[in-house]
């Protein structure tokens, strides 16, 4: 069973609180429930989480 916790981390676009599951690790993608913006966890430790805007997925056109 996964537990969702609301942390002091906020969306970098709309300032809504982000829900991050306990046990989340660096590199995971978290989506804002309000505006849909994706964030990447850049630091996940016992002291808290840090996020940055997730990179956009780019088409490689078969390369």
C-alpha positions in Angstrom: 0.0 0.0 0.0 1.5 3.4 -1.0 1.1 6.4 1.2 0.7 9.8 -0.3 2.0 12.7 1.7 1.5 16.4 1.1 4.8 18.1 1.5 6.0 21.7 1.6 7.0 21.3 -2.1 4.9 23.4 -4.4 4.3 23.5 -8.1 6.8 25.7 -9.9 4.0 27.0 -12.2 0.9 27.5 -10.1 2.2 27.3 -6.5 -0.2 24.4 -5.5 1.1 21.8 -3.1 2.5 18.7 -4.8 1.5 15.2 -3.5 4.6 13.1 -3.3 4.4 9.4 -2.3 6.6 8.5 0.6 9.6 6.5 -0.6 9.8 8.4 -3.9 13.3 8.6 -5.3 15.4 11.1 -7.3 14.5 11.2 -10.9 10.9 10.3 -10.5 8.2 12.4 -12.2 5.5 14.0 -10.2 2.5 15.7 -11.8 0.7 18.7 -10.3 -2.9 17.8 -9.6 -4.0 21.4 -10.3 -2.3 22.4 -13.6 -0.8 19.2 -14.8 2.8 20.4 -15.0 5.3 17.6 -14.6 8.1 18.0 -12.1 11.2 15.8 -11.7 12.5 15.0 -8.2 16.0 16.3 -8.1 16.6 15.5 -4.5 14.8 13.1 -2.2 16.0 12.6 1.3 14.8 12.2 4.8 14.8 16.0 5.1 12.5 16.5 2.2 12.2 16.8 -1.6 13.3 19.3 -4.2 11.9 19.5 -7.7 12.6 21.1 -11.1 10.4 21.3 -14.2 10.5 17.9 -16.0 12.2 18.0 -19.4 9.9 17.9 -22.4 9.8 14.7 -24.3 11.2 15.4 -27.8 10.4 13.4 -30.9 13.6 11.7 -32.3 12.0 10.9 -35.7 13.5 7.4 -35.7 17.1 8.5 -35.2 
